[in-house]
Amino acid sequence: MNNKKLRFFRWNPDKNLLVVLISWVLVVVPLYTATHIVGTNVGGGLPYFFLYAVLGATIFGIGLPLYWMVVVCKRQISTLGLNTDKWKLSLVLQSVFFLSLYFSMDDLSLPSLEKLIPLLTLALAISFFEAVFWRGWIYLRLEEAFGIIPGLLAGAFLYAAYHIGYGMKIDEIIFLFFIGIMFAVVFRITKSILILWPLFQPLGQLRTLIEDGLELPLISSLGFIDVLIVMLVLVFLARKYYRKADNDRNILS
């Protein structure tokens, strides 16, 4: 590995940090509002779903980082971990992590298929948001500004603090701090979300949902599938926009 690129500590703060903090607030506020003010019983759960999955995770969690990096900063989506660099290594390692986690779940009692499908679609959609937002956006910007070690610690702190929106207790927040470090360290190996998604991180999310006893109606699966599709479409459009803008810049130069 190129030692010039492996910087454990540095001091290079820039305007990206302000946008990182703003985006953090913008994903926390909808989550907190949905959980503590609106609740899941209002409007059949649709307001909660809109605030949590659409506004927080999709628009502010995926759309804002893509807009800032691609449109404003004119950088590729690979700077958000959305790349196929080292894809073979990423997928092999993800499979290893996935299997290790899977075989540690022997004592987990799975719900019926009708109850499992909504949790699975939720895990796939939200894990994609978390991989891009927390690792590709938050962590990589912090690493660019402060280096690997401060980036890991600050990123894990923001990740853990985000869960205040769920109303979690301090011991759970501390536990999530170390989970945040673990996921960031794994991601840092290849700097690609393909080392986390669509197997390893969703399985961890699914395990938590089952252990928490969350139950969702089967119809909610369609909502989470739609959200995931919209997220992927946003990534596709951002990639297409960058290529067109880059071609236009090359022609002008």
C-alpha positions as CSV (number, residue, x, y, z in Angstrom):
1,M,0.0,0.0,0.0
2,N,1.2,3.5,-0.8
3,N,2.5,5.0,2.5
4,K,1.8,8.5,1.2
5,K,-1.9,7.7,1.1
6,L,-1.9,5.9,4.5
7,R,-2.1,8.8,6.9
8,F,-3.2,7.9,10.4
9,F,-3.2,11.6,11.5
10,R,-3.4,14.8,9.5
11,W,-4.8,18.3,9.7
12,N,-6.7,19.2,6.6
13,P,-10.2,20.5,7.6
14,D,-12.3,21.9,4.8
15,K,-15.8,23.0,3.9
16,N,-16.9,19.3,3.6
17,L,-16.9,19.1,7.4
18,L,-19.6,21.7,7.7
19,V,-21.8,19.8,5.2
20,V,-21.1,16.6,7.1
21,L,-22.4,18.1,10.3
22,I,-25.4,19.6,8.6
23,S,-26.2,16.2,7.0
24,W,-25.8,14.5,10.4
25,V,-28.4,16.9,11.8
26,L,-30.7,16.4,8.8
27,V,-30.8,12.6,9.3
28,V,-31.1,12.8,13.1
29,V,-34.0,15.2,13.2
30,P,-36.4,13.2,11.0
31,L,-35.6,10.1,12.9
32,Y,-36.1,11.7,16.3
33,T,-39.3,13.4,15.0
34,A,-40.6,10.1,13.6
35,T,-39.8,8.1,16.8
36,H,-40.7,10.5,19.6
37,I,-43.2,13.0,18.1
38,V,-45.1,11.3,15.3
39,G,-44.9,7.6,16.3
40,T,-45.8,4.5,14.3
41,N,-49.6,4.7,14.9
42,V,-50.4,8.0,13.2
43,G,-51.7,7.7,9.7
44,G,-51.1,4.0,9.6
45,G,-47.4,4.5,10.0
46,L,-47.0,6.4,6.7
47,P,-45.8,9.7,8.3
48,Y,-43.2,7.7,10.3
49,F,-42.1,5.9,7.1
50,F,-41.8,9.1,5.2
51,L,-39.7,10.9,7.9
52,Y,-37.5,7.9,8.6
53,A,-37.0,6.2,5.3
54,V,-37.8,8.8,2.7
55,L,-36.7,12.1,4.1
56,G,-34.0,11.0,6.5
57,A,-32.4,8.0,4.8
58,T,-33.0,8.6,1.1
59,I,-33.1,12.4,0.6
60,F,-30.7,13.6,3.2
61,G,-28.7,10.3,3.7
62,I,-28.1,9.4,0.1
63,G,-29.3,12.4,-2.1
64,L,-27.4,15.1,-0.2
65,P,-24.0,13.5,-0.1
66,L,-24.3,12.6,-3.8
67,Y,-25.3,16.1,-4.7
68,W,-22.5,17.7,-2.7
69,M,-19.7,15.4,-3.9
70,V,-20.8,15.1,-7.6
71,V,-22.5,18.4,-8.4
72,V,-20.8,20.8,-6.1
73,C,-17.4,19.3,-5.6
74,K,-17.3,17.7,-9.1
75,R,-15.9,14.4,-7.7
76,Q,-16.8,10.8,-8.6
77,I,-19.3,8.7,-6.7
78,S,-16.3,6.5,-5.8
79,T,-15.4,9.1,-3.2
80,L,-18.5,7.8,-1.4
81,G,-17.5,4.2,-1.4
82,L,-19.6,3.6,-4.5
83,N,-17.0,1.9,-6.6
84,T,-16.0,-1.5,-8.0
85,D,-12.3,-1.1,-7.2
86,K,-11.0,-4.3,-5.5
87,W,-14.5,-5.7,-6.0
88,K,-13.3,-9.3,-5.9
89,L,-11.5,-8.8,-2.6
90,S,-14.5,-6.8,-1.2
91,L,-17.0,-9.6,-2.1
92,V,-14.7,-12.4,-0.8
93,L,-14.2,-10.6,2.5
94,Q,-17.8,-9.7,2.8
95,S,-18.7,-13.4,2.3
96,V,-16.3,-14.4,5.0
97,F,-17.7,-11.8,7.4
98,F,-21.3,-12.8,6.5
99,L,-20.7,-16.5,7.1
100,S,-19.0,-15.8,10.4
101,L,-21.9,-13.7,11.6
102,Y,-24.4,-16.2,10.2
103,F,-22.9,-19.2,12.0
104,S,-22.9,-17.2,15.3
105,M,-26.7,-16.9,15.0
106,D,-27.6,-20.5,15.8
107,D,-29.6,-19.5,18.9
108,L,-31.7,-16.9,17.0
109,S,-35.3,-17.9,16.4
110,L,-36.5,-16.7,13.0
111,P,-40.0,-15.4,12.7
112,S,-42.5,-16.7,10.1
113,L,-41.8,-15.9,6.4
114,E,-44.6,-13.3,6.4
115,K,-42.9,-11.5,9.3
116,L,-39.4,-12.0,8.1
117,I,-39.8,-10.5,4.6
118,P,-40.6,-6.9,5.8
119,L,-37.6,-7.1,8.2
120,L,-35.3,-8.3,5.4
121,T,-36.4,-5.5,3.0
122,L,-35.9,-3.0,5.8
123,A,-32.5,-4.3,6.6
124,L,-31.4,-4.2,2.9
125,A,-32.6,-0.6,2.4
126,I,-31.4,0.9,5.6
127,S,-28.1,-0.9,5.5
128,F,-27.4,0.6,2.1
129,F,-28.1,4.0,3.5
130,E,-25.8,3.3,6.5
131,A,-23.0,1.9,4.3
132,V,-23.0,5.0,2.0
133,F,-23.8,7.7,4.6
134,W,-21.8,6.6,7.6
135,R,-18.9,4.9,5.9
136,G,-18.6,6.4,2.3
137,W,-19.7,9.9,3.3
138,I,-19.1,10.7,7.0
139,Y,-16.0,8.5,7.6
140,L,-14.2,9.2,4.4
141,R,-14.6,13.0,4.8
142,L,-13.4,12.8,8.3
143,E,-10.4,10.7,7.2
144,E,-9.6,13.2,4.5
145,A,-9.6,16.0,7.1
146,F,-8.0,14.4,10.1
147,G,-6.5,11.0,9.1
148,I,-7.5,7.4,9.7
149,I,-7.5,7.2,13.5
150,P,-9.4,10.4,14.3
151,G,-11.7,9.6,11.4
152,L,-12.6,6.2,12.9
153,L,-13.2,7.7,16.3
154,A,-15.2,10.7,15.2
155,G,-17.2,8.8,12.7
156,A,-18.1,6.1,15.3
157,F,-19.1,8.9,17.7
158,L,-21.5,10.5,15.2
159,Y,-22.8,7.0,14.2
160,A,-23.6,6.2,17.9
161,A,-25.0,9.6,18.6
162,Y,-27.4,9.2,15.7
163,H,-29.2,6.5,17.6
164,I,-30.3,9.0,20.2
165,G,-33.1,9.5,17.7
166,Y,-34.3,6.0,18.5
167,G,-34.3,6.8,22.2
168,M,-31.5,4.4,23.1
169,K,-29.9,4.3,26.5
170,I,-26.3,5.4,27.1
171,D,-25.0,1.8,27.4
172,E,-26.5,1.0,24.0
173,I,-25.0,4.1,22.6
174,I,-21.5,3.1,23.9
175,F,-22.0,-0.4,22.4
176,L,-22.9,1.2,19.0
177,F,-19.8,3.3,19.2
178,F,-17.6,0.2,19.0
179,I,-19.9,-1.3,16.3
180,G,-19.3,1.9,14.3
181,I,-15.6,1.4,14.7
182,M,-15.9,-2.2,13.6
183,F,-17.8,-1.4,10.4
184,A,-15.5,1.5,9.5
185,V,-12.4,-0.6,9.9
186,V,-13.9,-3.3,7.7
187,F,-14.9,-0.6,5.1
188,R,-11.5,0.9,5.2
189,I,-9.9,-2.3,3.9
190,T,-11.1,-1.6,0.3
191,K,-13.1,1.7,0.7
192,S,-16.0,0.1,-1.1
193,I,-19.5,-0.6,0.2
194,L,-19.2,-3.9,-1.5
195,I,-17.4,-5.2,1.5
196,L,-20.4,-4.4,3.7
197,W,-23.5,-4.6,1.4
198,P,-25.7,-6.5,0.4
199,L,-24.9,-9.4,2.8
200,F,-22.8,-8.6,5.9
201,Q,-24.3,-5.4,7.2
202,P,-27.9,-6.3,6.3
203,L,-27.5,-9.5,8.2
204,G,-26.3,-7.7,11.3
205,Q,-29.2,-5.3,10.9
206,L,-31.7,-8.2,10.5
207,R,-30.4,-9.9,13.6
208,T,-30.9,-6.7,15.7
209,L,-34.5,-6.3,14.3
210,I,-35.4,-9.8,15.2
211,E,-33.9,-9.6,18.6
212,D,-35.7,-6.4,19.3
213,G,-39.0,-8.2,18.4
214,L,-40.0,-5.7,15.7
215,E,-43.0,-6.7,13.7
216,L,-44.1,-5.0,10.5
217,P,-47.0,-5.7,8.1
218,L,-46.1,-7.5,4.9
219,I,-47.2,-4.6,2.8
220,S,-44.4,-2.5,4.3
221,S,-42.0,-4.5,2.2
222,L,-43.1,-2.7,-0.9
223,G,-42.2,0.6,0.8
224,F,-38.7,-0.4,1.7
225,I,-38.2,-2.0,-1.8
226,D,-39.3,1.3,-3.3
227,V,-36.9,3.3,-1.1
228,L,-34.0,1.0,-2.0
229,I,-34.8,1.4,-5.7
230,V,-34.9,5.2,-5.4
231,M,-31.5,5.1,-3.6
232,L,-30.0,3.1,-6.4
233,V,-31.6,5.3,-9.0
234,L,-30.0,8.4,-7.3
235,V,-26.6,6.7,-7.5
236,F,-27.1,5.9,-11.2
237,L,-28.2,9.5,-12.0
238,A,-25.3,10.9,-10.1
239,R,-22.8,8.7,-11.9
240,K,-24.4,9.6,-15.2
241,Y,-24.3,13.3,-14.4
242,Y,-20.6,13.1,-13.5
243,R,-19.7,11.4,-16.7
244,K,-21.6,13.9,-18.8
245,A,-20.2,16.9,-16.9
246,D,-16.7,15.4,-17.1
247,N,-17.0,15.0,-20.9
248,D,-18.2,18.5,-21.2
249,R,-15.3,19.8,-19.2
250,N,-12.8,17.8,-21.4
251,I,-14.4,19.2,-24.5
252,L,-14.1,22.8,-23.3
253,S,-10.5,22.3,-22.2
